[in-house]
Amino acid sequence: MRISVFGTGYVGTVVAVALAETGNDILCIDPDKNRLNMLKKGILPFYEPGLSEHLERNIREGRLAFTDSAEDGVRNGKVLFIAVGTPQGKDGSSDLCALEEVVRSIAKYANDEKVVVIKSTVPVGTGSRVKRMLKELRPDIQFSVVSNPEFMKEGTALMDFIKPARVVIGTRDEHAKRIMEELYEPFMRVSKRTFFCDNETAEMIKYASNAFLATKISFINEIANICENVGADVNCVRLAVGADPRIGPQFLFPGVGFGGSCLPKDLISLISQAKAVGYEPGLLDSVRSINEKQWTHLVKKIKEHFKGKLVGLKAALWGLSFKPETDDVRESPSLKIASALVENKVKVSVFDPAAIENARKILGDTVNYGKSMYEVLEGADMLIVVTEWLEFRHPDFERIKSLMKRSLIFDGRNIYDKEELKNKGFTYYFYGGSVSGEDHGD
Ligand SMILES: NC(=O)c1ccc[n+]([C@@H]2O[C@H](COP(=O)([O-])OP(=O)(O)OC[C@H]3O[C@@H](n4cnc5c(N)ncnc54)[C@H](O)[C@@H]3O)[C@@H](O)[C@H]2O)c1
């Protein structure tokens, strides 16, 4: 099938590569020329494990091409995927400027019947609004609009698309439904996991899914904060609670809270959508406010440990991306923590396996960037671990101790064993408690 994909970000590129893998002819459209130049050469403009070999192969075999011409994109595809960004606007609502621009291009250049598939996460009602827009602008052409939200996770995006837990297809149009079924059929060989519904329901499924995941994180964070004050071990609590099959262990990790380009903005958008129709979403408001405070607890612990005397201290910070296996730093708690320490006149040296260049665009020269996880430790008064990359999980603690000025670790993801660290002499702070070692902040 001839398919065009508007937007070559994390989602658009993965969708394009996965659909090319199954033999479709894909043309990707993006106004960002730098990005296109890299993609044309088979180079990914972002970090996503396992994607580049598939990108290269599909380009080489002629199933995947790139252009900045919206006209070519619209004319090329029978199916037009829209995977542009829908960032948070100033008032919390979603900014749909990029999506509307694509819709106007579709109306301008369409020469025959089109199936328009909205992959971007958009407020409930957007699919129907796009359908009305297209009908108004081009009454001479038949458009079907499908709301097909994406659930991939950065870090495992291609596999998530190829082996999806579920596919949601929201449309009132039988013709579009059949085309979407055909497109997804190769990914449904083992079992059918497709949910058909109307556009509004599909749009809400995406927001409800992300709001639930955010709720699980804020829930365990609230429990961790209570554990800390009543003397219970949150690391044991979360395992035992998660062992109940009605609850499940996923997304029950206490720490600095959630970031990224999806959970925070989708939660805020859903809150804004609810309020716009006169509903006060008390639960979602709490999920949000717990998360917004969560990273500040770590800074508070640092201030308390040093009795407020932070000026001139040296901090080593591991992890800049909002989660491991991505270079995405959007809404990353790590950058907020780094900035707060810099404001308090702490000298911060950071290391991340993939996200340094993206972090540099935001933090600039306010921090030092290290070439390795051990380099940033030299002479440091504290180590702060914010992103749980695999390489940070079992470090050489003896080496850490020999490099640092003090044996002091603040763990923003609860990845270390408190007993082990205590035995090695570290003073160790985690979410839900602390163990006292050699360093007392004096
Ligand atoms: N990143 C994720 O893990 C993820 C997962 C599920 C859903 N989503 C949703 O998918 C959408 C895209 O997310 P993303 O992370 O890929 O965004 P992104 O910011 O990485 O990429 C967006 C791309 O769209 C391009 N673009 C902007 N205007 C355009 C136009 N007029 N025509 C063509 N391209 C244009 C930009 O240049 C950019 O390359 C968002 O709505 C997001 O909420 C993201």
The ligand as an SDF file (V2000), in Angstrom:
LIG
                    3D

 44 48  0  0  0  0  0  0  0  0999 V2000
    7.2350    9.7420   21.9380 N   0  0  0  0  0  0  0  0  0  0  0  0
    6.4570    8.7610   22.3660 C   0  0  0  0  0  0  0  0  0  0  0  0
    6.9030    7.8280   23.0430 O   0  0  0  0  0  0  0  0  0  0  0  0
    4.9880    8.7500   22.0220 C   0  0  0  0  0  0  0  0  0  0  0  0
    4.2350    7.5840   22.2670 C   0  0  0  0  0  0  0  0  0  0  0  0
    2.8890    7.5800   21.9350 C   0  0  0  0  0  0  0  0  0  0  0  0
    2.3000    8.7060   21.3950 C   0  0  0  0  0  0  0  0  0  0  0  0
    3.0430    9.8170   21.1800 N   0  0  0  0  0  0  0  0  0  0  0  0
    2.3900   10.9820   20.5520 C   0  0  0  0  0  0  0  0  0  0  0  0
    2.7650   10.9800   19.1800 O   0  0  0  0  0  0  0  0  0  0  0  0
    2.9190   12.3280   18.7010 C   0  0  0  0  0  0  0  0  0  0  0  0
    4.3180   12.5330   18.1590 C   0  0  0  0  0  0  0  0  0  0  0  0
    5.2220   12.3540   19.2060 O   0  0  0  0  0  0  0  0  0  0  0  0
    6.8040   12.3030   18.9610 P   0  0  0  0  0  0  0  0  0  0  0  0
    7.4270   12.0030   20.2730 O   0  0  0  0  0  0  0  0  0  0  0  0
    7.0910   11.4610   17.7900 O   0  0  0  0  0  0  0  0  0  0  0  0
    7.0740   13.8320   18.5690 O   0  0  0  0  0  0  0  0  0  0  0  0
    8.4450   14.4850   18.0570 P   0  0  0  0  0  0  0  0  0  0  0  0
    8.4640   15.8480   18.6280 O   0  0  0  0  0  0  0  0  0  0  0  0
    9.5730   13.5580   18.3070 O   0  0  0  0  0  0  0  0  0  0  0  0
    8.2530   14.5670   16.4750 O   0  0  0  0  0  0  0  0  0  0  0  0
    7.3290   15.3710   15.8360 C   0  0  0  0  0  0  0  0  0  0  0  0
    7.8140   15.5830   14.4110 C   0  0  0  0  0  0  0  0  0  0  0  0
    6.7810   16.2630   13.6830 O   0  0  0  0  0  0  0  0  0  0  0  0
    7.4200   17.1550   12.7790 C   0  0  0  0  0  0  0  0  0  0  0  0
    6.4750   18.1480   12.2700 N   0  0  0  0  0  0  0  0  0  0  0  0
    6.0910   19.3310   12.8130 C   0  0  0  0  0  0  0  0  0  0  0  0
    5.2330   19.9650   11.9790 N   0  0  0  0  0  0  0  0  0  0  0  0
    5.0660   19.1680   10.8910 C   0  0  0  0  0  0  0  0  0  0  0  0
    4.3310   19.2660    9.7000 C   0  0  0  0  0  0  0  0  0  0  0  0
    3.5390   20.3120    9.4590 N   0  0  0  0  0  0  0  0  0  0  0  0
    4.4100   18.2800    8.7890 N   0  0  0  0  0  0  0  0  0  0  0  0
    5.1790   17.1930    9.0210 C   0  0  0  0  0  0  0  0  0  0  0  0
    5.9140   17.0420   10.1360 N   0  0  0  0  0  0  0  0  0  0  0  0
    5.8550   18.0130   11.0610 C   0  0  0  0  0  0  0  0  0  0  0  0
    8.5500   17.7350   13.6090 C   0  0  0  0  0  0  0  0  0  0  0  0
    9.5370   18.3540   12.7820 O   0  0  0  0  0  0  0  0  0  0  0  0
    9.0680   16.4720   14.3090 C   0  0  0  0  0  0  0  0  0  0  0  0
   10.0450   15.8150   13.5460 O   0  0  0  0  0  0  0  0  0  0  0  0
    2.5650   13.2210   19.8840 C   0  0  0  0  0  0  0  0  0  0  0  0
    1.2100   13.5420   19.8200 O   0  0  0  0  0  0  0  0  0  0  0  0
    2.8310   12.3250   21.0900 C   0  0  0  0  0  0  0  0  0  0  0  0
    2.0590   12.6990   22.2130 O   0  0  0  0  0  0  0  0  0  0  0  0
    4.3750    9.8650   21.4690 C   0  0  0  0  0  0  0  0  0  0  0  0
  1  2  1  0
  2  3  2  0
  2  4  1  0
  4  5  1  0
  4 44  2  0
  5  6  2  0
  6  7  1  0
  7  8  2  0
  8  9  1  0
  8 44  1  0
  9 10  1  0
  9 42  1  0
 10 11  1  0
 11 12  1  0
 11 40  1  0
 12 13  1  0
 13 14  1  0
 14 15  2  0
 14 16  1  0
 14 17  1  0
 17 18  1  0
 18 19  2  0
 18 20  1  0
 18 21  1  0
 21 22  1  0
 22 23  1  0
 23 24  1  0
 23 38  1  0
 24 25  1  0
 25 26  1  0
 25 36  1  0
 26 27  1  0
 26 35  1  0
 27 28  2  0
 28 29  1  0
 29 30  1  0
 29 35  2  0
 30 31  1  0
 30 32  2  0
 32 33  1  0
 33 34  2  0
 34 35  1  0
 36 37  1  0
 36 38  1  0
 38 39  1  0
 40 41  1  0
 40 42  1  0
 42 43  1  0
M  CHG  2   8   1  16  -1
M  END
$$$$
